[in-house]
Amino acid sequence: MTVSHGGRLRPAGAPRRRLGLAVRRNLTAYGFLSGALICFAFFSWYPMAREVVLSFQKNNFVDPPQWVGLDNIRTVVQDPAFWPAWRNTAMFTLLALLCGYVVPFAIALVLNELRHARGYLRFVVYLPVMLPPAVSVLLFKWFYDPGPGLFNQLLNLVHLPGLSWLDSRDTALISLVIVSTWMNLGTGTLIYLAALQTVPGELYEAAELDGAGTLRRIWHVTIPQTRLILLVMLLLQIIATMQVFIEPYLLTGGGPEDATLSVVYLMYQYAFDYQDFGGGSALGLMLMIVLIVFSAAYLRVSRNVT
C-alpha cells in the first residue's frame, strides 16, 4: 500500500521504518556513550562527591564517621606545613611553566622545520612518555646521586663541583621541575607539532617576502595561528602541575625541610600517614576550589583573546 506525498508514492511504512532506524542508531550511540559516562561517574564524579563529604567528617574508615563541620579545614590551615606546601606548589607551577610549557613548543618548532629523520626524532622525544612515571623518577634519582650520579659526573668532566641536587633547598625544587619536564615532554611536543602543521605555508612565504626573520615569523605568524592550542595547553599545564605528587613522593619525601612539600603530597600524608582522611579531603577540596575558580577565570579571559 502506498500514500501520495509531494507528488510521489511512498510505502506507508517508510516513515515508521526511518523512525525505527533513527531510534536504533541513537540507542547504539547512547550505549557507547553510557560506558564512558559510567567510568566518569565511578572514577571521577563519585570520588569528587565523596571528597566533599569527607572534608566535613572525622573519618578513619574504622570508627563511625562524625560530622565536624569546618573543623578539618581549621586543622589543616593551622598546620605549619600548610602555607609552605601551597608556596612550593605555586613555585613548582611557575618553574614548570617556564620549562615544561616553553621547551616543548621550541622543540616542536625545530622538528617542524626538519625534512629528514622527523619520524625517528618524534619517537625519541615521545619515548619518556611511554615509560612508567615511577621508572622515570627513579632513573633521575640515580642521575641526581651526589656520588656516581650522571649529572655530577658531567659537571666533573668540565671541572665544576658537584651539587647536592635533592639534598639542598636551593636545588631540590628545580630538580623536580627538570624531572617533570622530561617526563611530559613528548606529549606537549607532539600536540604543538600537530598544531604547527595546520599553519598555511603561504603565511610564512608572505612574511619572508616582507623581510621577516625567524623570530618575527614565529611571533607574527606561528603564535597567532596556534593561539588556541597554546591557551588550552597553558590551562592543562597549570592544572597538572598544581597536582604534583609523584616527584616529591619518590625523590625527596617533601624535603629537605619541606622545601618540596606539595599540597597533594600533604594530602597524602594526612590520609595515609596520619590516618586523617577528613583533613586530607579538606585539603583536596581547597585545591579543587582553587583550580575551578582559576579555570573559570582563565576561560573567561581567554574567550576574549580568541
N, C-alpha and C positions, 0 to 999 in steps of 0.2 A: 504494500500500500504506500502511496506517495502523497505528498502535500505540495501545493504550489507556494513558492516563496521567492519574490523578486523575479517572477517570470521563469523560474527553473523548478524542476521537480526533484524533490529530495525524499529519501526514505523517512518514514515517520519516526523511526527510532534513532535517526542520526544525532539529534541534539542530546538524547539520553546517553548515547554511546560516548559522545565527546565529553559530557559531564562525568561519566564514569571513568574515562581515561584521565581527565584532569584530576579527579579525586585520587586515583591510584598513583599518578605521578607525584602529587603533593604528599601523599602518605609515605611514599618511598623517601622523598626528601626529608620529611619530618622524622622518619625513622632513623636516617643517618644523623640528623641534627640532634636527636634525643640522646644519642650516645655521648656526643660532646657535651651536651648540657648536663647529663648525669655526672660525667667526670668533673666538670667545673663545679657542680653543686657539692660533690663529695670531697674533692681535694682542695677547693679554693673557697667557695662561699660558706660551707659549713665550718671549716676551721676559723674563718674570719668572724663568723657569728659566735662561735664558741669562745674565741679570744675575748670578745666584748663582754660576754657573760662572766668569764673567769676573772676579768680585771676588776670586777666588783665583788668577788668572793674570796674567802680564805679557803683554799682547797689544796690538799696534798694527795688527792685521789686515794686516800686510805680512810680518813675520818669523813663524816658527813660534811658537805660544804656549808659555810656560813656566809651570809651576806654582810659585807663590811662597808659598803658604800665607797667613799673615796679614800679609805684608809690605805689601800695598796698604792695609790698614786702619791699620797703624802709620804709613804715609806720610801719609795724609790727616789722621789725628789730630794729627800733629806739624806740619801746615801752619798757619802763623799765621792764616790766614783761616778755619780750621775752626770755632773757637768763635764768632767774630763772625757767621759765616753762620747757625749754629744760634740765636744770640741774636736776630738780625734776623728770622729765620723765626718764632720764638716771639712776638716783639713784634708782627710783622705779623699773626699769627693772632689775638692778643689784641685788637688795634685793629680788625681786620676783624670780630670777633665783636661788638664794641660798636657798629659801624656797619652792617655787612652783614647781621647777624642781627636786630638790633632795628629798623632803619629799614624793611625790607620788611614786617615784621609791623605796624608802626604805619601804614604806607600802606594795607595790606590792611584794617585796622580802619576807616580813613576811607572807602575805596572800598565796603566792605560796608554802610556807613550811607547812601550816596548813592542817590538814586532817579532821577536824571536824568544823562544822558551817561556812564553807567557803562561801556558798551562802548567809547566813544571814549577814556576815561581809561585803561582797561585796555590799549588799543593803545599809547597814549603811554608808559605805564610799561614795556611789554614791548618797545618799539622798540629800546632799546640791545642787547638780546639778539640781535636779528636782524642787527646789524652784525657784520662780522668782527672778532675781537678786536684784530687789528693796526690796523684802521681806528680803532677806539675809542681805543686807546692813543695813536696819532699825533694824533688830534684833541685829546686832552688835552695832548699835548706842545706844541701851539700855545697852548692855554689857559694853560699854565704859563710861556710865554715871558716873560722878565723885561721885555722891551720892549713890543711890541704885543699881548701876551697878554691874553685876555679877563679873567682873574681880577685882574690888576694894574690893568687899565683900570677895573674895577668898584671896586677899592679907591681909585683916584684920584678917582672920582666922589664918594666920601664923605670925601675929603680925608685918606685914610690912606696911608702909604708902601707902595710895592710890596714884594713879597717875592721872594727867590730860591728859588722853590719847589723846584726839583730840584737846586740847587747848594749848599744848606745842609744840614748834618747834622740841624738841628733840624726841618726841614720836609720833607725828602726822603721819609722813610718814610710819613708821614701822607699825603703827596701820592699815593703809590702805593695806599694804602688807599682814598682817595677814588675813584681810577680803578676799582679792583676792585669797589667797592660799586656804582658806576654801571653797570658792565658786566653785573653779575649781579643787578641789582635786580629785573628783570621776572620772572625765573623764581621767585625766592623769594616775591615778592608774589602771583603767581597761585596758587601752591601753598597759601599761607596763606589766600588768599581762598576757595579751594575748601573748605578745612577749616572756615572760619568759616561757610560757608553750610550746613553739616551740623548746626550747633548749633540745637537746638529753640528756637523763639521763645518757647515757654511759660516757659522758664527765665528769660529776660530780663524777661518780664512779671511773674513772681513776685518777681524781685529788685527791680523798680521798685515793686511794691506794698509791699515791705518797707522802702522808702525808700533803696535803694542808689543811689548816684550812678554816673556813668560809670566812674570809676576802680575803684570797688568791683565793678561788674558785670564789668569786664574781668578783675579779679583773682579773683573768686569764681565766675564763670560761663565766660567765654571761655577763659581759660588752662587750667582743669581739663578742659574739653570738647575742647580741641585739644592736650592734653599729649603725646599720642603723636606727632603730626606735628611738634611743636616739638622733641621729643627726637631724632627722626630727622634733622630739618634741622640741628640743632646738630652732630650727628656728621658729616654730609656737609659742613657748612661748615668744620669743623676740618680734615677730610681734604683738602679742596680748597685751603684757604689755606696749609696746610703745604707744598703743592707749587707755590707761587707762582713763576712764571718769566718770563712774557711781559712783565709790567710793568717789572721791573728791567732786563730784557734790552733793551727798546726805549727806555725813558725815561732810565735813569741809568747803565746798564752796571755796576751794582753799587756805584757811587759815591754821593756823594763820600766818599772814604776808607773804602770798604767799608761805608758806613752802610746800604746797601740790598742788600748781597750776601746772597742766599738760598742754602739748601742745594742746591736744584735748579739754580740758576744756577752754583754752584760745580761741580756735577756736569758741567754743560755745558762749563765751562772746562777741566776735567780731560780730558774726552773729545775735544773738538774744537779747543781752543787748545793744550793740552799734548800731545795725541795719547796720553794715558794712559788707555786705556779701562778698565784694571783699577782705577785709582784712582777714576774716575767711577762704576764699578759698585759699588765698595766703599761709596761714599757713598750710592748708591741702595739698597744692601742695608741700611745702617743706618737710613735713613729708612723703608724698608718695615717693618723690625722694630719701630721706634718706633710707626708707625701701627697695626700689627697688635696690639701689646700694648695700646696706648691703646684701640683699638676693642673688643677683648675685655673689658677692664676696664670700659669705658663701658657696653657692652651688659649686662654682668652687674649693674652698679649700677642701670641704668635699668629692668631687668626687675623689680626690686623696687618701683620707683616706679610703674610702670604696672600 
